[in-house]
Every structure is written in C-alpha cells, then in structure tokens.
C-alpha cells in the first residue's frame, strides 16, 4: 500500500509538472523549458520503484516528472555503451544465476581496488541482452527482478526522444562516464564512443538536451575540446563523520585520474575558490554530494553515533542538520551550475529534522538555490518543486490553475 500511495502521489506531481511545462532549462519559455530547478532522474528517476537503468525505470521517471534521465555508461567487449551503474554487473543483473556465464567471474583491479564479479567488458552486447536487471538496494522491493533488459545508450536516446514527443515536453539525458581511466586502460575509452552516438542522434551541439558528467577531471577536459555540450564535474566523498565533517578515504578521496597522474589533493579541493575557478575552465557546473551543501551530525555516545530513534539501527534518521555551507553561492559566483546528488525518500535516509518527509529535504535544497538535483524518486522531487514555485513565484499559482504555465502558453 505504501508504494501504491507513493505512485498515486507521484502521478499527481507529474500532472502538475506537465501542466506547468517543467522540462528543460530554467525559464518556462515557448521552447518547453521549465520554471524552477531541474529534476534529474537518478539511474532513471523511477529507480526508487523499479530496477535501475532500465527503459522501464526511465519510463516511470518520465511519467513521474523527470526532466532528464541519467544513464550511467560502461562499455561492452565489442565497444557498445550500455546503461549500468558499474562495469561489475554482479549486483545489478542476474548474471551470477546464469550457468552459461559462470566462467566469466573474475577479480579486476578497478580504480586501484580489487573487485570480484562479472564485468561488462568481458561480454558482447548479444550476451548482455541475455541478462536481466535486478534491484541492488536491499531495502527496495524485488518484485520486478529478472524482468527487464539492459539497454544501450542508443536505445535510451531513441526512447527519450519518443517520450519527449509523446509528452510534448523536452526531456533530456544526463550520461555519466563511469571509471573513464579504467576503460581507457583496457582499450574501451568511453568519450569518443559517447560523442559519436550523440552526433548520430543529432544531440552533439550546444542547446541539445544533454549534460555529460564525470567524477574524473581529465576526461572532462578532453571532452571540452570536442563538444559544446555542458559538462558537470562530480564531487565525491567517502562518508560523513559523526561531527558532520566530510570523510575522504580511499578510493573516494580524489578523482582516479589524479591518482594515476600523481596529482596531490582531494575531491574537496575542487570546491575551494581556486578549485571552482579551475572547474570553470573546462566544465559548466558541479555535481557535489549533497552533504557538501548541507551536512548533518549525530549525538555521540561512547564514541559512536547513538540511536536516537530507538529502532536498533543507526542511520541518517539519527542525525541533525548543520547550518548550510556557502557552496551554492560561491559556485554561482563562478558561473557554475549546481546539481547535487543523491536524493532518496526512504525514512532511514532522511535527517531527523525532515520528520520523515522527503519534500522537506527537497524544499530546503531548492531554497538554497540549487539549479537541479538527482533523485531516485522523481515524483517526490517534482511535487516539492511545485510547492517551491508556489511559495516563491507570486504568479505561479494563477498560472498553474489556469493551465497557462506550459511551454505553449505562459501569460
């Protein structure tokens, strides 16, 4: 019943978003651009309900109001780009249950860390098409495991174009190049493959509904010389310390291309004034992990975070928010967009201040001025955006009620 309720709420949010013309950009002009921050469907935007990075998860994300869907990209043995969160397929597909592929299991050094599993680069696309997606997060339902195929980037683009026409709103893609240095090291570099696909689709030009993102810096610099599409520098971390400070522990301490090149520094250095200025030289925005914008701290008892909720588990629900940083303002001063990640609606992922209401978190980040955000639950993000616009734009309520907020009819 909880999921049914969520989906019904999400469809309402989608209807509101559609009537408001919330799709791409920040203006709600006659080109189909929305008013307000972008809702970026993390791993699809319907991934809170369905196995991630499937056409079905992208479809649900779009139905729930996502402006962009995010295909993470890895390469197959024969050079096709497919949508998977990691090159290792063991947690997101049923590959381990298929006897014909049992011999493919091996250990690989991935960004300096040994990983055991089944790697996309050991499979042809025809073999990938024999796999089916599964839900990787244990707290989410598994009813759809084994039902949906693994899509290629070409299939994702064709699907998004079709949905954009059906919905009469501009929907985009927000691909991430996963582990680009590693892919280069095995002869399957992602960047030119990605650009060739975008060029064939007519989407490799400024103004196309595409952002390209990466946690590494060297490949973004390379892409800057070959495309006018907006590029986003992702900024990672390992964890949040009990006092709310950001933990930067290997292998999540720095971009892996820095490790390979011997460059000193940490991810957090990209968010200093000098770091933001450097990012501006090759990218159009940043995608920071959300605690860089507003973190949280826990109550320490016996040297560890305490279970303030008394549910026997220690998680984000046992933490309280700290004052926000000035990162959004500083990034904007450099002319950089800010698209934080990842927003999820499960109770254990929401700080105590939000009182179990995911809309409260979205609203707070919208009010802090972010230009968009990544969410597994596009319905919650979209519903909160409508509330944000109703609070901040005096004309929005009238426009929304009269059906004049859409891409064809703002007045």
C-alpha positions as a LaTeX table, in Angstrom:
\begin{tabular}{lrrr}
\hline
Residue & $x$ (\AA) & $y$ (\AA) & $z$ (\AA) \\
\hline
Unk1 & 0.00 & 0.00 & 0.00 \\
Unk2 & 2.89 & 2.35 & 0.68 \\
Unk3 & 4.23 & 2.06 & $-2.87$ \\
Unk4 & 0.73 & 2.40 & $-4.33$ \\
Unk5 & 0.25 & 5.58 & $-2.34$ \\
Unk6 & 3.63 & 6.89 & $-3.49$ \\
Unk7 & 2.85 & 6.17 & $-7.13$ \\
Unk8 & $-0.50$ & 7.91 & $-6.89$ \\
Unk9 & 1.15 & 10.92 & $-5.27$ \\
Unk10 & 3.80 & 10.82 & $-7.96$ \\
Unk11 & 1.27 & 10.79 & $-10.77$ \\
Unk12 & $-0.34$ & 13.87 & $-9.23$ \\
Unk13 & 3.05 & 15.55 & $-9.14$ \\
Unk14 & 3.61 & 14.53 & $-12.74$ \\
Unk15 & 0.29 & 16.02 & $-13.78$ \\
Unk16 & 1.15 & 19.27 & $-12.04$ \\
Unk17 & 4.58 & 19.29 & $-13.61$ \\
Unk18 & 3.20 & 18.61 & $-17.07$ \\
Unk19 & 0.67 & 21.42 & $-16.75$ \\
Unk20 & 3.48 & 23.68 & $-15.66$ \\
Unk21 & 5.70 & 22.74 & $-18.61$ \\
Unk22 & 8.54 & 21.57 & $-16.38$ \\
Unk23 & 11.05 & 20.02 & $-18.73$ \\
Unk24 & 14.41 & 21.57 & $-19.57$ \\
Unk25 & 16.38 & 24.65 & $-18.66$ \\
Unk26 & 15.18 & 27.26 & $-16.21$ \\
Unk27 & 12.78 & 29.59 & $-17.96$ \\
Unk28 & 9.44 & 28.00 & $-18.96$ \\
Unk29 & 9.58 & 29.78 & $-22.30$ \\
Unk30 & 7.95 & 28.65 & $-25.51$ \\
Unk31 & 10.72 & 26.11 & $-26.15$ \\
Unk32 & 9.36 & 23.81 & $-23.44$ \\
Unk33 & 11.76 & 24.89 & $-20.70$ \\
Unk34 & 10.57 & 24.61 & $-17.11$ \\
Unk35 & 10.41 & 27.09 & $-14.34$ \\
Unk36 & 12.45 & 26.10 & $-11.31$ \\
Unk37 & 15.26 & 23.62 & $-10.63$ \\
Unk38 & 15.71 & 20.57 & $-12.84$ \\
Unk39 & 14.57 & 17.16 & $-11.65$ \\
Unk40 & 17.23 & 14.70 & $-12.82$ \\
Unk41 & 16.09 & 11.10 & $-12.73$ \\
Unk42 & 18.96 & 9.38 & $-10.92$ \\
Unk43 & 19.54 & 6.00 & $-12.58$ \\
Unk44 & 16.20 & 6.67 & $-14.26$ \\
Unk45 & 14.12 & 8.61 & $-11.74$ \\
Unk46 & 11.87 & 5.59 & $-11.29$ \\
Unk47 & 14.71 & 3.63 & $-9.72$ \\
Unk48 & 13.11 & 4.00 & $-6.29$ \\
Unk49 & 10.47 & 1.59 & $-7.53$ \\
Unk50 & 11.99 & $-0.47$ & $-10.34$ \\
Unk51 & 15.42 & $-1.95$ & $-11.15$ \\
Unk52 & 17.70 & 0.92 & $-12.11$ \\
Unk53 & 19.00 & 1.77 & $-15.59$ \\
Unk54 & 16.23 & 0.02 & $-17.47$ \\
Unk55 & 13.91 & 1.56 & $-20.04$ \\
Unk56 & 11.11 & 0.79 & $-17.59$ \\
Unk57 & 12.80 & 2.82 & $-14.82$ \\
Unk58 & 13.40 & 5.68 & $-17.27$ \\
Unk59 & 9.78 & 5.49 & $-18.41$ \\
Unk60 & 8.49 & 5.64 & $-14.85$ \\
Unk61 & 10.84 & 8.52 & $-14.05$ \\
Unk62 & 9.48 & 10.45 & $-17.02$ \\
Unk63 & 5.88 & 9.65 & $-16.06$ \\
Unk64 & 6.67 & 11.00 & $-12.58$ \\
Unk65 & 8.02 & 14.27 & $-13.96$ \\
Unk66 & 11.78 & 13.89 & $-14.52$ \\
Unk67 & 13.27 & 16.48 & $-16.87$ \\
Unk68 & 16.34 & 14.33 & $-17.51$ \\
Unk69 & 17.10 & 10.64 & $-17.10$ \\
Unk70 & 20.60 & 9.58 & $-16.15$ \\
Unk71 & 22.21 & 6.65 & $-17.98$ \\
Unk72 & 25.49 & 5.64 & $-16.34$ \\
Unk73 & 27.69 & 4.31 & $-19.14$ \\
Unk74 & 30.05 & 1.33 & $-19.30$ \\
Unk75 & 31.43 & $-0.45$ & $-22.37$ \\
Unk76 & 30.91 & $-4.00$ & $-23.61$ \\
Unk77 & 33.64 & $-6.20$ & $-25.07$ \\
Unk78 & 32.58 & $-5.21$ & $-28.59$ \\
Unk79 & 32.53 & $-1.50$ & $-27.81$ \\
Unk80 & 28.85 & $-0.76$ & $-27.22$ \\
Unk81 & 27.85 & 1.66 & $-24.46$ \\
Unk82 & 25.25 & 0.23 & $-22.09$ \\
Unk83 & 23.44 & 1.70 & $-19.10$ \\
Unk84 & 24.83 & 0.19 & $-15.90$ \\
Unk85 & 25.92 & 1.84 & $-12.67$ \\
Unk86 & 29.24 & $-0.02$ & $-12.64$ \\
Unk87 & 31.31 & $-2.19$ & $-15.00$ \\
Unk88 & 30.78 & $-5.00$ & $-12.48$ \\
Unk89 & 27.37 & $-6.49$ & $-13.23$ \\
Unk90 & 27.11 & $-8.77$ & $-10.21$ \\
Unk91 & 24.81 & $-6.57$ & $-8.10$ \\
Unk92 & 22.56 & $-5.08$ & $-10.79$ \\
Unk93 & 21.85 & $-8.09$ & $-13.01$ \\
Unk94 & 21.06 & $-11.78$ & $-12.69$ \\
Unk95 & 24.39 & $-12.75$ & $-14.28$ \\
Unk96 & 25.52 & $-14.80$ & $-11.28$ \\
Unk97 & 22.48 & $-17.05$ & $-11.69$ \\
Unk98 & 23.14 & $-17.90$ & $-15.34$ \\
Unk99 & 25.25 & $-21.06$ & $-15.71$ \\
Unk100 & 26.43 & $-20.18$ & $-19.22$ \\
Unk101 & 28.39 & $-17.26$ & $-17.78$ \\
Unk102 & 29.76 & $-18.84$ & $-14.60$ \\
Unk103 & 33.31 & $-18.97$ & $-16.00$ \\
Unk104 & 33.31 & $-15.21$ & $-16.59$ \\
Unk105 & 33.60 & $-14.44$ & $-12.89$ \\
Unk106 & 36.99 & $-12.93$ & $-12.06$ \\
Unk107 & 38.77 & $-10.32$ & $-9.96$ \\
Unk108 & 39.71 & $-6.98$ & $-11.51$ \\
Unk109 & 41.63 & $-4.00$ & $-10.16$ \\
Unk110 & 39.07 & $-1.24$ & $-10.63$ \\
Unk111 & 40.45 & 2.20 & $-9.78$ \\
Unk112 & 43.07 & 0.57 & $-7.59$ \\
Unk113 & 40.62 & $-1.61$ & $-5.67$ \\
Unk114 & 40.18 & $-5.38$ & $-6.26$ \\
Unk115 & 36.62 & $-6.28$ & $-7.26$ \\
Unk116 & 35.29 & $-9.74$ & $-7.92$ \\
Unk117 & 32.37 & $-10.24$ & $-10.23$ \\
Unk118 & 31.26 & $-10.21$ & $-13.84$ \\
Unk119 & 32.43 & $-7.27$ & $-15.93$ \\
Unk120 & 30.63 & $-5.74$ & $-18.90$ \\
Unk121 & 33.91 & $-5.58$ & $-20.82$ \\
Unk122 & 34.00 & $-9.40$ & $-20.86$ \\
Unk123 & 30.59 & $-9.65$ & $-22.57$ \\
Unk124 & 29.44 & $-8.87$ & $-26.09$ \\
Unk125 & 26.26 & $-6.89$ & $-26.50$ \\
Unk126 & 24.47 & $-10.03$ & $-27.64$ \\
Unk127 & 25.45 & $-11.67$ & $-24.35$ \\
Unk128 & 24.43 & $-8.60$ & $-22.33$ \\
Unk129 & 20.98 & $-8.92$ & $-23.88$ \\
Unk130 & 20.66 & $-12.33$ & $-22.22$ \\
Unk131 & 20.89 & $-10.69$ & $-18.79$ \\
Unk132 & 18.07 & $-9.10$ & $-16.83$ \\
Unk133 & 18.22 & $-6.28$ & $-14.30$ \\
Unk134 & 17.73 & $-6.75$ & $-10.55$ \\
Unk135 & 17.28 & $-4.35$ & $-7.64$ \\
Unk136 & 20.68 & $-3.76$ & $-5.98$ \\
Unk137 & 19.45 & $-1.99$ & $-2.82$ \\
Unk138 & 18.26 & $-4.37$ & $-0.08$ \\
Unk139 & 15.59 & $-2.05$ & 1.32 \\
Unk140 & 13.73 & $-1.88$ & $-2.01$ \\
Unk141 & 11.31 & $-4.36$ & $-3.47$ \\
Unk142 & 12.43 & $-7.18$ & $-5.74$ \\
Unk143 & 9.13 & $-7.96$ & $-7.44$ \\
Unk144 & 10.48 & $-6.87$ & $-10.84$ \\
Unk145 & 13.84 & $-8.64$ & $-10.65$ \\
Unk146 & 14.69 & $-10.60$ & $-13.76$ \\
Unk147 & 12.10 & $-8.92$ & $-16.00$ \\
Unk148 & 13.83 & $-6.03$ & $-17.75$ \\
Unk149 & 16.66 & $-5.93$ & $-20.28$ \\
Unk150 & 19.87 & $-3.88$ & $-20.13$ \\
Unk151 & 19.55 & $-1.01$ & $-22.63$ \\
Unk152 & 22.23 & 0.52 & $-24.82$ \\
Unk153 & 22.76 & 4.27 & $-24.91$ \\
Unk154 & 21.38 & 4.27 & $-28.46$ \\
Unk155 & 18.18 & 2.65 & $-27.20$ \\
Unk156 & 17.93 & 5.14 & $-24.32$ \\
Unk157 & 18.22 & 8.12 & $-26.67$ \\
Unk158 & 15.64 & 6.72 & $-29.08$ \\
Unk159 & 13.31 & 6.04 & $-26.16$ \\
Unk160 & 13.73 & 9.51 & $-24.64$ \\
Unk161 & 13.11 & 11.17 & $-28.00$ \\
Unk162 & 9.91 & 9.18 & $-28.40$ \\
Unk163 & 8.75 & 10.03 & $-24.88$ \\
Unk164 & 9.53 & 13.69 & $-25.42$ \\
Unk165 & 7.27 & 13.71 & $-28.48$ \\
Unk166 & 4.53 & 11.78 & $-26.67$ \\
Unk167 & 4.60 & 14.11 & $-23.67$ \\
Unk168 & 5.03 & 17.27 & $-25.75$ \\
Unk169 & 7.81 & 18.42 & $-23.46$ \\
Unk170 & 11.56 & 18.46 & $-23.82$ \\
Unk171 & 13.17 & 15.55 & $-21.98$ \\
Unk172 & 16.92 & 15.08 & $-21.89$ \\
Unk173 & 19.66 & 12.63 & $-20.95$ \\
Unk174 & 22.41 & 13.17 & $-18.39$ \\
Unk175 & 25.01 & 10.44 & $-19.10$ \\
Unk176 & 27.87 & 9.70 & $-16.74$ \\
Unk177 & 31.13 & 8.23 & $-17.99$ \\
Unk178 & 31.88 & 5.55 & $-15.40$ \\
Unk179 & 35.52 & 4.83 & $-14.49$ \\
Unk180 & 36.90 & 6.53 & $-17.61$ \\
Unk181 & 40.59 & 5.97 & $-16.81$ \\
Unk182 & 39.95 & 2.25 & $-16.29$ \\
Unk183 & 38.02 & 2.00 & $-19.55$ \\
Unk184 & 40.89 & 3.73 & $-21.34$ \\
Unk185 & 43.35 & 1.26 & $-19.81$ \\
Unk186 & 41.51 & $-1.72$ & $-21.32$ \\
Unk187 & 41.13 & $-0.17$ & $-24.77$ \\
Unk188 & 37.46 & 0.77 & $-24.41$ \\
Unk189 & 37.62 & 4.54 & $-23.90$ \\
Unk190 & 34.14 & 5.99 & $-23.42$ \\
Unk191 & 34.42 & 9.58 & $-24.57$ \\
Unk192 & 34.62 & 9.34 & $-28.37$ \\
Unk193 & 32.11 & 6.49 & $-28.38$ \\
Unk194 & 29.70 & 8.70 & $-26.48$ \\
Unk195 & 30.22 & 11.67 & $-28.80$ \\
Unk196 & 29.76 & 9.55 & $-31.92$ \\
Unk197 & 26.43 & 8.27 & $-30.62$ \\
Unk198 & 25.29 & 11.77 & $-29.69$ \\
Unk199 & 26.37 & 13.11 & $-33.08$ \\
Unk200 & 24.42 & 10.41 & $-34.92$ \\
Unk201 & 21.40 & 11.27 & $-32.77$ \\
Unk202 & 21.73 & 14.97 & $-33.61$ \\
Unk203 & 22.45 & 15.80 & $-29.98$ \\
Unk204 & 26.11 & 16.85 & $-30.02$ \\
Unk205 & 25.63 & 20.61 & $-30.01$ \\
Unk206 & 25.03 & 23.41 & $-27.55$ \\
Unk207 & 21.36 & 23.55 & $-26.79$ \\
Unk208 & 20.78 & 19.81 & $-27.14$ \\
Unk209 & 19.03 & 18.24 & $-24.12$ \\
Unk210 & 22.22 & 16.65 & $-22.81$ \\
Unk211 & 24.60 & 17.09 & $-19.87$ \\
Unk212 & 27.74 & 14.94 & $-19.57$ \\
Unk213 & 29.11 & 14.22 & $-16.09$ \\
Unk214 & 32.14 & 12.54 & $-14.58$ \\
Unk215 & 33.89 & 12.07 & $-11.25$ \\
Unk216 & 37.21 & 12.37 & $-13.06$ \\
Unk217 & 38.69 & 15.56 & $-14.47$ \\
Unk218 & 40.97 & 14.53 & $-17.35$ \\
Unk219 & 38.17 & 13.11 & $-19.48$ \\
Unk220 & 36.05 & 16.24 & $-18.96$ \\
Unk221 & 38.99 & 18.33 & $-20.16$ \\
Unk222 & 39.23 & 16.06 & $-23.20$ \\
Unk223 & 35.50 & 16.36 & $-23.87$ \\
Unk224 & 35.69 & 20.15 & $-23.59$ \\
Unk225 & 37.91 & 20.20 & $-26.69$ \\
Unk226 & 35.42 & 18.13 & $-28.69$ \\
Unk227 & 31.92 & 19.20 & $-27.72$ \\
Unk228 & 29.94 & 22.26 & $-26.74$ \\
Unk229 & 27.59 & 20.23 & $-24.57$ \\
Unk230 & 27.51 & 21.28 & $-20.91$ \\
Unk231 & 29.89 & 19.27 & $-18.71$ \\
Unk232 & 29.43 & 18.65 & $-14.99$ \\
Unk233 & 32.24 & 17.88 & $-12.56$ \\
Unk234 & 31.01 & 15.40 & $-9.95$ \\
Unk235 & 32.48 & 15.67 & $-6.46$ \\
Unk236 & 32.54 & 12.56 & $-4.29$ \\
Unk237 & 33.47 & 11.62 & $-0.71$ \\
Unk238 & 33.62 & 8.51 & 1.41 \\
Unk239 & 31.20 & 9.32 & 4.24 \\
Unk240 & 30.10 & 11.94 & 6.74 \\
Unk241 & 31.89 & 11.89 & 10.07 \\
Unk242 & 29.87 & 11.95 & 13.33 \\
Unk243 & 30.52 & 15.70 & 13.67 \\
Unk244 & 29.28 & 16.39 & 10.14 \\
Unk245 & 32.66 & 16.89 & 8.52 \\
Unk246 & 33.25 & 15.18 & 5.19 \\
Unk247 & 35.26 & 11.95 & 5.28 \\
Unk248 & 37.66 & 11.49 & 2.37 \\
Unk249 & 39.07 & 7.96 & 2.45 \\
Unk250 & 40.46 & 5.96 & $-0.46$ \\
Unk251 & 39.22 & 5.20 & $-3.05$ \\
Unk252 & 36.66 & 8.01 & $-2.70$ \\
Unk253 & 39.18 & 10.68 & $-1.70$ \\
Unk254 & 40.11 & 12.07 & $-5.12$ \\
Unk255 & 39.43 & 11.67 & $-8.85$ \\
Unk256 & 41.15 & 8.50 & $-10.03$ \\
Unk257 & 42.92 & 10.31 & $-12.87$ \\
Unk258 & 44.70 & 12.28 & $-10.14$ \\
Unk259 & 45.89 & 9.01 & $-8.62$ \\
Unk260 & 47.25 & 7.84 & $-11.95$ \\
Unk261 & 48.90 & 11.17 & $-12.77$ \\
Unk262 & 50.33 & 11.60 & $-9.27$ \\
Unk263 & 48.43 & 14.82 & $-8.64$ \\
Unk264 & 48.02 & 15.66 & $-4.97$ \\
Unk265 & 44.79 & 16.88 & $-3.44$ \\
Unk266 & 41.29 & 15.69 & $-2.58$ \\
Unk267 & 37.80 & 15.97 & $-4.03$ \\
Unk268 & 37.11 & 18.78 & $-1.57$ \\
Unk269 & 39.84 & 20.85 & $-3.20$ \\
Unk270 & 37.63 & 21.18 & $-6.26$ \\
Unk271 & 35.16 & 23.15 & $-4.10$ \\
Unk272 & 37.63 & 25.76 & $-2.81$ \\
Unk273 & 37.69 & 29.14 & $-4.58$ \\
Unk274 & 40.73 & 28.04 & $-6.59$ \\
Unk275 & 39.15 & 24.66 & $-7.31$ \\
Unk276 & 35.91 & 26.17 & $-8.57$ \\
Unk277 & 37.86 & 28.53 & $-10.80$ \\
Unk278 & 39.72 & 25.53 & $-12.20$ \\
Unk279 & 36.48 & 23.63 & $-12.80$ \\
Unk280 & 35.10 & 26.66 & $-14.62$ \\
Unk281 & 37.97 & 26.40 & $-17.11$ \\
Unk282 & 36.66 & 23.10 & $-18.50$ \\
Unk283 & 33.13 & 22.48 & $-17.16$ \\
Unk284 & 29.79 & 24.21 & $-16.80$ \\
Unk285 & 28.81 & 23.06 & $-13.35$ \\
Unk286 & 29.41 & 20.86 & $-10.35$ \\
Unk287 & 27.54 & 17.84 & $-9.06$ \\
Unk288 & 28.52 & 17.68 & $-5.39$ \\
Unk289 & 27.43 & 15.02 & $-2.94$ \\
Unk290 & 24.69 & 16.84 & $-1.03$ \\
Unk291 & 26.47 & 16.97 & 2.40 \\
Unk292 & 28.92 & 19.41 & 0.83 \\
Unk293 & 25.96 & 21.82 & 0.72 \\
Unk294 & 24.30 & 20.88 & 3.99 \\
Unk295 & 25.65 & 18.20 & 6.25 \\
Unk296 & 24.39 & 16.59 & 9.44 \\
Unk297 & 25.84 & 15.42 & 12.75 \\
Unk298 & 24.87 & 12.76 & 15.24 \\
Unk299 & 24.81 & 12.57 & 19.01 \\
Unk300 & 27.95 & 10.83 & 20.24 \\
Unk301 & 27.61 & 8.24 & 22.98 \\
Unk302 & 30.59 & 6.09 & 23.94 \\
Unk303 & 32.49 & 7.34 & 20.94 \\
Unk304 & 29.87 & 6.41 & 18.37 \\
Unk305 & 26.66 & 7.82 & 16.88 \\
Unk306 & 23.68 & 6.98 & 19.05 \\
Unk307 & 20.35 & 5.51 & 18.02 \\
Unk308 & 18.16 & 8.47 & 18.93 \\
Unk309 & 15.11 & 6.87 & 17.30 \\
Unk310 & 15.43 & 3.71 & 19.34 \\
Unk311 & 14.83 & 1.46 & 16.34 \\
Unk312 & 18.03 & $-0.51$ & 16.86 \\
Unk313 & 19.69 & 0.99 & 13.79 \\
Unk314 & 21.97 & 3.98 & 13.34 \\
Unk315 & 21.45 & 5.87 & 10.08 \\
Unk316 & 20.67 & 9.32 & 8.69 \\
Unk317 & 17.41 & 9.45 & 10.66 \\
Unk318 & 19.56 & 9.69 & 13.82 \\
Unk319 & 21.36 & 12.81 & 12.61 \\
Unk320 & 20.50 & 16.52 & 12.84 \\
Unk321 & 21.20 & 19.13 & 10.20 \\
Unk322 & 24.08 & 21.57 & 10.48 \\
Unk323 & 23.95 & 25.08 & 9.01 \\
Unk324 & 24.33 & 25.11 & 5.22 \\
Unk325 & 27.63 & 25.99 & 3.61 \\
Unk326 & 28.03 & 28.77 & 1.08 \\
Unk327 & 28.99 & 26.39 & $-1.74$ \\
Unk328 & 25.97 & 27.19 & $-3.91$ \\
Unk329 & 26.62 & 30.92 & $-3.77$ \\
Unk330 & 30.34 & 30.52 & $-4.45$ \\
Unk331 & 29.73 & 28.21 & $-7.40$ \\
Unk332 & 27.17 & 30.60 & $-8.83$ \\
Unk333 & 29.63 & 33.45 & $-8.45$ \\
Unk334 & 31.92 & 31.50 & $-10.78$ \\
Unk335 & 29.07 & 30.99 & $-13.23$ \\
Unk336 & 28.77 & 27.28 & $-12.43$ \\
Unk337 & 25.56 & 25.29 & $-12.19$ \\
Unk338 & 24.98 & 23.22 & $-9.05$ \\
Unk339 & 23.30 & 19.79 & $-9.33$ \\
Unk340 & 23.73 & 17.84 & $-6.05$ \\
Unk341 & 23.12 & 14.12 & $-5.59$ \\
Unk342 & 21.50 & 11.77 & $-4.47$ \\
Unk343 & 18.04 & 12.36 & $-3.04$ \\
Unk344 & 16.12 & 9.32 & $-1.83$ \\
Unk345 & 12.85 & 9.02 & 0.03 \\
Unk346 & 13.38 & 6.11 & 2.42 \\
Unk347 & 12.98 & 7.15 & 6.05 \\
Unk348 & 16.45 & 5.95 & 7.04 \\
Unk349 & 17.99 & 8.35 & 4.52 \\
Unk350 & 16.31 & 11.49 & 5.87 \\
Unk351 & 17.82 & 13.54 & 8.70 \\
Unk352 & 15.67 & 13.83 & 11.81 \\
Unk353 & 14.89 & 17.49 & 11.00 \\
Unk354 & 12.85 & 16.40 & 7.99 \\
Unk355 & 10.45 & 14.43 & 10.24 \\
Unk356 & 10.27 & 11.62 & 7.70 \\
Unk357 & 9.01 & 13.93 & 4.93 \\
Unk358 & 11.19 & 13.83 & 1.80 \\
Unk359 & 9.55 & 17.01 & 0.47 \\
Unk360 & 11.13 & 18.91 & 3.35 \\
Unk361 & 14.61 & 17.98 & 2.14 \\
Unk362 & 13.90 & 18.90 & $-1.47$ \\
Unk363 & 12.37 & 22.21 & $-0.45$ \\
Unk364 & 15.36 & 23.10 & 1.68 \\
Unk365 & 17.79 & 22.44 & $-1.17$ \\
Unk366 & 15.60 & 24.31 & $-3.66$ \\
Unk367 & 15.56 & 27.26 & $-1.26$ \\
Unk368 & 19.34 & 27.11 & $-1.02$ \\
Unk369 & 19.43 & 27.85 & $-4.74$ \\
Unk370 & 20.46 & 24.59 & $-6.43$ \\
Unk371 & 19.86 & 24.53 & $-10.19$ \\
Unk372 & 18.73 & 20.92 & $-10.19$ \\
Unk373 & 19.19 & 17.69 & $-8.28$ \\
Unk374 & 19.46 & 13.94 & $-8.77$ \\
Unk375 & 16.63 & 11.86 & $-7.33$ \\
Unk376 & 15.62 & 8.19 & $-7.33$ \\
Unk377 & 12.06 & 9.38 & $-6.75$ \\
Unk378 & 11.13 & 11.90 & $-9.45$ \\
Unk379 & 7.60 & 12.10 & $-8.05$ \\
Unk380 & 8.73 & 13.45 & $-4.69$ \\
Unk381 & 11.22 & 15.83 & $-6.32$ \\
Unk382 & 8.59 & 17.14 & $-8.72$ \\
Unk383 & 5.89 & 17.58 & $-6.10$ \\
Unk384 & 8.31 & 19.52 & $-3.90$ \\
Unk385 & 9.30 & 21.69 & $-6.86$ \\
Unk386 & 5.68 & 22.67 & $-7.43$ \\
Unk387 & 5.42 & 23.59 & $-3.74$ \\
Unk388 & 8.64 & 25.59 & $-4.02$ \\
Unk389 & 7.33 & 27.54 & $-7.01$ \\
Unk390 & 4.02 & 28.20 & $-5.29$ \\
Unk391 & 5.97 & 29.65 & $-2.36$ \\
Unk392 & 8.44 & 31.73 & $-4.34$ \\
Unk393 & 6.68 & 32.89 & $-7.51$ \\
Unk394 & 3.59 & 35.09 & $-6.98$ \\
Unk395 & 2.32 & 34.38 & $-10.50$ \\
Unk396 & 2.82 & 30.66 & $-10.44$ \\
Unk397 & $-0.37$ & 29.68 & $-8.62$ \\
Unk398 & $-2.61$ & 31.60 & $-11.03$ \\
Unk399 & $-0.64$ & 30.35 & $-14.00$ \\
Unk400 & $-0.84$ & 26.75 & $-12.75$ \\
Unk401 & $-4.57$ & 26.80 & $-12.00$ \\
Unk402 & $-5.42$ & 28.35 & $-15.37$ \\
Unk403 & $-3.22$ & 25.91 & $-17.24$ \\
Unk404 & $-1.06$ & 28.70 & $-18.66$ \\
Unk405 & 2.33 & 27.63 & $-17.29$ \\
Unk406 & 3.12 & 25.17 & $-20.03$ \\
Unk407 & 5.64 & 25.56 & $-22.84$ \\
Unk408 & 2.90 & 26.76 & $-25.20$ \\
Unk409 & 1.13 & 29.29 & $-23.02$ \\
Unk410 & 2.70 & 31.27 & $-20.21$ \\
Unk411 & 0.94 & 34.59 & $-19.67$ \\
\hline
\end{tabular}
